[in-house]
Amino acid sequence: MITEEIRDRLFELQDIKYRDFQSGLIPGVETEAFIGVRTPELRKLAKEFAKKEEIDEFLDELPHKYFDENQLHAFIISGEKDYEKALGELNAFLPYVNNWATCDQMSPKVFKKHKKELLPEIDKWLKSDKTYTVRFAIGMLMEHFLDEDYDVKYPETVAQIRSEEYYVNMMIAWYFATALAKQYDTILPFIEGKKLDTWTHNKAIQKAVESYRITPEQKEYLKKLKIK
């Protein structure tokens, strides 16, 4: 069984101190679910196992027992070169993503070449009732649609999201802080017009002010827009 082989390899690479450190950074995942494999090692393993014919057995075996298996799964999807296959594997895996780290470190490289086809998928993910599916969707808008493919309709969509989930709201704040750095003139009205809920509004400003990509003058003005 390839899953047993993968698990054996993961435990061979176990770093107990790193496991204990990592488990404290990722709430919501049981401590016993962490093996403690460092990210560079997981990326190497992903490249190695992705080449094996039977890897689909591992990808289909959901949910995984260990956080590190989820990370490996995410890196395998991220390296998939076929768009349709990457999308299929991603849609099968997203409902099982249960933490911010797996969500945020998963980014299929092939998506850069298929942005037009990606947009309808992002719209579907945004409507999900799964916290990390929504977070992933916002992350994809942030990664792929804040530069040459930017359109103000994308932040308009994100600004309309209302959630009680911390990890969704934090991603919205992160999105708008990044958008301020890249598209300041069209994003500023969202902040001036208080288009976000109060917590997310203030968090977006905080993160923007912490960014080296925002000018000192812009930071001073943004600080004045905080809601007290």
C-alpha positions as a LaTeX table, in Angstrom:
\begin{tabular}{lrrr}
\hline
Residue & $x$ (\AA) & $y$ (\AA) & $z$ (\AA) \\
\hline
Met1 & 0.00 & 0.00 & 0.00 \\
Ile2 & 1.46 & 3.34 & $-1.05$ \\
Thr3 & $-0.12$ & 5.09 & 1.94 \\
Glu4 & 1.84 & 2.85 & 4.29 \\
Glu5 & 5.01 & 3.55 & 2.33 \\
Ile6 & 4.37 & 7.29 & 2.53 \\
Arg7 & 3.66 & 7.11 & 6.24 \\
Asp8 & 6.87 & 5.17 & 6.88 \\
Arg9 & 8.87 & 7.79 & 4.99 \\
Leu10 & 7.21 & 10.61 & 6.91 \\
Phe11 & 8.07 & 9.07 & 10.26 \\
Glu12 & 11.66 & 8.57 & 9.10 \\
Leu13 & 11.81 & 12.34 & 8.62 \\
Gln14 & 10.12 & 13.17 & 11.92 \\
Asp15 & 11.48 & 16.08 & 13.95 \\
Ile16 & 9.91 & 15.97 & 17.42 \\
Lys17 & 10.84 & 19.54 & 18.39 \\
Tyr18 & 9.45 & 20.84 & 15.12 \\
Arg19 & 6.28 & 18.78 & 15.62 \\
Asp20 & 5.68 & 20.34 & 19.03 \\
Phe21 & 6.39 & 23.84 & 17.70 \\
Gln22 & 4.17 & 23.36 & 14.65 \\
Ser23 & 1.22 & 21.96 & 16.56 \\
Gly24 & 1.09 & 25.18 & 18.58 \\
Leu25 & 0.79 & 27.28 & 15.42 \\
Ile26 & $-2.14$ & 25.46 & 13.88 \\
Pro27 & $-5.29$ & 25.48 & 16.03 \\
Gly28 & $-8.11$ & 23.07 & 15.33 \\
Val29 & $-5.87$ & 20.13 & 14.48 \\
Glu30 & $-5.27$ & 17.54 & 17.20 \\
Thr31 & $-1.70$ & 17.34 & 18.48 \\
Glu32 & $-1.57$ & 13.61 & 17.67 \\
Ala33 & $-2.15$ & 14.41 & 13.99 \\
Phe34 & 1.28 & 16.02 & 13.63 \\
Ile35 & 4.27 & 13.91 & 12.66 \\
Gly36 & 6.69 & 16.83 & 12.43 \\
Val37 & 8.16 & 16.83 & 8.93 \\
Arg38 & 9.64 & 20.11 & 7.73 \\
Thr39 & 8.21 & 21.74 & 4.61 \\
Pro40 & 11.31 & 21.37 & 2.35 \\
Glu41 & 11.32 & 17.62 & 3.04 \\
Leu42 & 7.61 & 17.38 & 2.28 \\
Arg43 & 8.12 & 19.18 & $-1.03$ \\
Lys44 & 10.87 & 16.73 & $-1.99$ \\
Leu45 & 8.66 & 13.78 & $-1.10$ \\
Ala46 & 5.78 & 15.24 & $-3.10$ \\
Lys47 & 7.94 & 15.40 & $-6.23$ \\
Glu48 & 9.13 & 11.85 & $-5.67$ \\
Phe49 & 5.75 & 10.25 & $-4.98$ \\
Ala50 & 3.89 & 12.23 & $-7.65$ \\
Lys51 & 5.78 & 10.18 & $-10.25$ \\
Lys52 & 4.50 & 6.86 & $-8.91$ \\
Glu53 & 1.64 & 5.24 & $-10.84$ \\
Glu54 & $-0.18$ & 4.23 & $-7.67$ \\
Ile55 & $-0.18$ & 7.73 & $-6.16$ \\
Asp56 & $-3.89$ & 8.06 & $-6.98$ \\
Glu57 & $-4.55$ & 5.47 & $-4.26$ \\
Phe58 & $-3.11$ & 7.87 & $-1.69$ \\
Leu59 & $-4.91$ & 10.89 & $-3.15$ \\
Asp60 & $-8.23$ & 9.01 & $-3.08$ \\
Glu61 & $-7.79$ & 7.84 & 0.51 \\
Leu62 & $-9.55$ & 10.69 & 2.30 \\
Pro63 & $-9.58$ & 11.90 & 4.97 \\
His64 & $-5.91$ & 11.43 & 5.80 \\
Lys65 & $-4.89$ & 10.57 & 9.35 \\
Tyr66 & $-2.00$ & 12.99 & 9.65 \\
Phe67 & $-1.51$ & 16.71 & 9.04 \\
Asp68 & 1.74 & 15.90 & 7.25 \\
Glu69 & $-0.16$ & 13.65 & 4.81 \\
Asn70 & $-2.48$ & 16.55 & 4.05 \\
Gln71 & 0.53 & 18.77 & 3.42 \\
Leu72 & 2.05 & 16.18 & 1.11 \\
His73 & $-1.28$ & 15.89 & $-0.72$ \\
Ala74 & $-1.42$ & 19.68 & $-1.15$ \\
Phe75 & 2.11 & 19.79 & $-2.58$ \\
Ile76 & 1.37 & 16.97 & $-5.01$ \\
Ile77 & $-1.67$ & 18.87 & $-6.32$ \\
Ser78 & 0.39 & 22.07 & $-6.50$ \\
Gly79 & 2.91 & 20.37 & $-8.77$ \\
Glu80 & 0.37 & 18.77 & $-11.13$ \\
Lys81 & 0.99 & 20.07 & $-14.67$ \\
Asp82 & $-2.35$ & 19.08 & $-16.22$ \\
Tyr83 & $-5.00$ & 21.71 & $-15.47$ \\
Glu84 & $-8.04$ & 19.43 & $-15.54$ \\
Lys85 & $-6.35$ & 16.82 & $-13.38$ \\
Ala86 & $-5.14$ & 19.41 & $-10.89$ \\
Leu87 & $-8.64$ & 20.88 & $-10.68$ \\
Gly88 & $-10.24$ & 17.47 & $-10.20$ \\
Glu89 & $-7.79$ & 16.51 & $-7.46$ \\
Leu90 & $-8.25$ & 19.88 & $-5.79$ \\
Asn91 & $-12.05$ & 19.68 & $-5.76$ \\
Ala92 & $-11.86$ & 16.22 & $-4.24$ \\
Phe93 & $-9.43$ & 17.38 & $-1.54$ \\
Leu94 & $-10.77$ & 20.83 & $-0.57$ \\
Pro95 & $-13.66$ & 19.55 & 1.59 \\
Tyr96 & $-11.11$ & 17.75 & 3.77 \\
Val97 & $-8.76$ & 20.70 & 4.27 \\
Asn98 & $-9.06$ & 21.56 & 7.96 \\
Asn99 & $-6.38$ & 24.17 & 8.67 \\
Trp100 & $-4.88$ & 27.41 & 7.35 \\
Ala101 & $-1.44$ & 25.98 & 6.60 \\
Thr102 & $-2.60$ & 23.27 & 4.19 \\
Cys103 & $-5.01$ & 25.76 & 2.60 \\
Asp104 & $-2.45$ & 28.51 & 2.10 \\
Gln105 & 0.44 & 26.34 & 0.95 \\
Met106 & $-1.64$ & 24.70 & $-1.77$ \\
Ser107 & $-1.32$ & 26.61 & $-5.04$ \\
Pro108 & $-1.37$ & 24.68 & $-8.33$ \\
Lys109 & 1.26 & 26.27 & $-10.58$ \\
Val110 & $-0.74$ & 25.33 & $-13.68$ \\
Phe111 & $-3.49$ & 27.79 & $-12.69$ \\
Lys112 & $-1.32$ & 30.68 & $-13.92$ \\
Lys113 & $-1.89$ & 29.45 & $-17.49$ \\
His114 & $-5.64$ & 28.91 & $-17.10$ \\
Lys115 & $-6.96$ & 32.02 & $-15.37$ \\
Lys116 & $-10.06$ & 32.37 & $-17.54$ \\
Glu117 & $-11.19$ & 28.81 & $-16.75$ \\
Leu118 & $-10.29$ & 29.30 & $-13.08$ \\
Leu119 & $-12.73$ & 32.16 & $-12.43$ \\
Pro120 & $-15.94$ & 30.05 & $-12.53$ \\
Glu121 & $-14.31$ & 27.60 & $-10.13$ \\
Ile122 & $-13.42$ & 30.42 & $-7.74$ \\
Asp123 & $-17.05$ & 31.58 & $-7.83$ \\
Lys124 & $-18.17$ & 28.07 & $-6.81$ \\
Trp125 & $-15.63$ & 27.88 & $-3.99$ \\
Leu126 & $-16.71$ & 31.27 & $-2.64$ \\
Lys127 & $-20.24$ & 29.92 & $-2.22$ \\
Ser128 & $-19.06$ & 26.88 & $-0.24$ \\
Asp129 & $-20.07$ & 26.26 & 3.37 \\
Lys130 & $-16.54$ & 25.00 & 4.06 \\
Thr131 & $-14.28$ & 27.54 & 5.79 \\
Tyr132 & $-11.09$ & 26.59 & 4.01 \\
Thr133 & $-12.69$ & 26.26 & 0.60 \\
Val134 & $-13.81$ & 29.90 & 0.87 \\
Arg135 & $-10.39$ & 30.91 & 2.22 \\
Phe136 & $-8.70$ & 29.11 & $-0.67$ \\
Ala137 & $-10.92$ & 30.91 & $-3.20$ \\
Ile138 & $-10.03$ & 34.33 & $-1.78$ \\
Gly139 & $-6.38$ & 33.30 & $-1.84$ \\
Met140 & $-6.62$ & 32.44 & $-5.53$ \\
Leu141 & $-8.14$ & 35.85 & $-6.29$ \\
Met142 & $-5.32$ & 37.44 & $-4.35$ \\
Glu143 & $-2.60$ & 35.42 & $-6.08$ \\
His144 & $-3.84$ & 35.55 & $-9.67$ \\
Phe145 & $-6.12$ & 38.57 & $-10.06$ \\
Leu146 & $-4.46$ & 41.57 & $-8.44$ \\
Asp147 & $-1.97$ & 42.34 & $-11.21$ \\
Glu148 & $-2.45$ & 42.38 & $-14.99$ \\
Asp149 & $-5.72$ & 40.44 & $-14.74$ \\
Tyr150 & $-7.16$ & 42.74 & $-12.07$ \\
Asp151 & $-10.73$ & 43.98 & $-12.25$ \\
Val152 & $-12.49$ & 45.95 & $-9.51$ \\
Lys153 & $-15.35$ & 43.43 & $-9.63$ \\
Tyr154 & $-13.10$ & 40.95 & $-7.78$ \\
Pro155 & $-12.65$ & 43.03 & $-4.61$ \\
Glu156 & $-16.35$ & 43.91 & $-4.86$ \\
Thr157 & $-17.09$ & 40.18 & $-4.63$ \\
Val158 & $-14.74$ & 39.66 & $-1.68$ \\
Ala159 & $-16.12$ & 42.70 & 0.16 \\
Gln160 & $-19.60$ & 41.19 & 0.08 \\
Ile161 & $-18.54$ & 38.08 & 1.98 \\
Arg162 & $-19.79$ & 37.95 & 5.55 \\
Ser163 & $-18.60$ & 35.17 & 7.79 \\
Glu164 & $-18.30$ & 34.32 & 11.46 \\
Glu165 & $-15.20$ & 32.25 & 10.69 \\
Tyr166 & $-11.93$ & 33.81 & 11.85 \\
Tyr167 & $-9.89$ & 32.21 & 9.08 \\
Val168 & $-12.22$ & 33.53 & 6.38 \\
Asn169 & $-12.21$ & 37.05 & 7.79 \\
Met170 & $-8.45$ & 37.02 & 8.22 \\
Met171 & $-8.04$ & 36.07 & 4.56 \\
Ile172 & $-10.38$ & 38.88 & 3.51 \\
Ala173 & $-8.22$ & 41.30 & 5.52 \\
Trp174 & $-5.08$ & 39.89 & 3.96 \\
Tyr175 & $-6.65$ & 40.21 & 0.51 \\
Phe176 & $-7.49$ & 43.89 & 0.99 \\
Ala177 & $-4.11$ & 44.71 & 2.51 \\
Thr178 & $-2.41$ & 43.14 & $-0.50$ \\
Ala179 & $-4.85$ & 44.84 & $-2.85$ \\
Leu180 & $-4.03$ & 48.21 & $-1.28$ \\
Ala181 & $-0.37$ & 47.57 & $-2.03$ \\
Lys182 & $-1.07$ & 46.68 & $-5.65$ \\
Gln183 & $-4.19$ & 48.63 & $-6.62$ \\
Tyr184 & $-4.31$ & 51.43 & $-4.06$ \\
Asp185 & $-6.47$ & 53.93 & $-5.95$ \\
Thr186 & $-9.34$ & 51.55 & $-6.69$ \\
Ile187 & $-9.16$ & 49.70 & $-3.36$ \\
Leu188 & $-9.04$ & 52.75 & $-1.07$ \\
Pro189 & $-12.77$ & 53.52 & $-1.62$ \\
Phe190 & $-13.61$ & 50.13 & $-0.07$ \\
Ile191 & $-11.84$ & 51.24 & 3.10 \\
Glu192 & $-13.11$ & 54.81 & 3.02 \\
Gly193 & $-16.64$ & 53.53 & 2.40 \\
Lys194 & $-16.42$ & 50.95 & 5.20 \\
Lys195 & $-17.43$ & 48.12 & 2.88 \\
Leu196 & $-16.04$ & 45.46 & 5.23 \\
Asp197 & $-17.23$ & 44.45 & 8.69 \\
Thr198 & $-15.51$ & 46.38 & 11.48 \\
Trp199 & $-13.04$ & 43.69 & 12.58 \\
Thr200 & $-11.96$ & 42.87 & 9.02 \\
His201 & $-11.76$ & 46.57 & 8.12 \\
Asn202 & $-9.40$ & 47.30 & 11.00 \\
Lys203 & $-7.35$ & 44.15 & 10.43 \\
Ala204 & $-6.91$ & 45.02 & 6.73 \\
Ile205 & $-5.62$ & 48.45 & 7.71 \\
Gln206 & $-3.30$ & 46.94 & 10.33 \\
Lys207 & $-1.81$ & 44.52 & 7.81 \\
Ala208 & $-1.48$ & 47.25 & 5.17 \\
Val209 & 0.32 & 49.52 & 7.61 \\
Glu210 & 2.74 & 46.68 & 8.39 \\
Ser211 & 3.52 & 46.26 & 4.66 \\
Tyr212 & 6.72 & 47.66 & 3.17 \\
Arg213 & 4.82 & 48.09 & $-0.13$ \\
Ile214 & 2.61 & 50.85 & 1.29 \\
Thr215 & 4.13 & 54.36 & 1.36 \\
Pro216 & 4.51 & 56.24 & 4.68 \\
Glu217 & 1.95 & 58.80 & 3.49 \\
Gln218 & $-0.55$ & 56.08 & 2.63 \\
Lys219 & 0.00 & 54.44 & 6.01 \\
Glu220 & $-0.69$ & 57.64 & 7.89 \\
Tyr221 & $-3.93$ & 58.17 & 5.98 \\
Leu222 & $-5.04$ & 54.55 & 6.47 \\
Lys223 & $-4.48$ & 54.80 & 10.23 \\
Lys224 & $-7.02$ & 57.65 & 10.31 \\
Leu225 & $-9.61$ & 55.36 & 8.70 \\
Lys226 & $-9.62$ & 52.82 & 11.53 \\
Ile227 & $-13.01$ & 52.31 & 13.13 \\
Lys228 & $-12.93$ & 52.87 & 16.89 \\
\hline
\end{tabular}
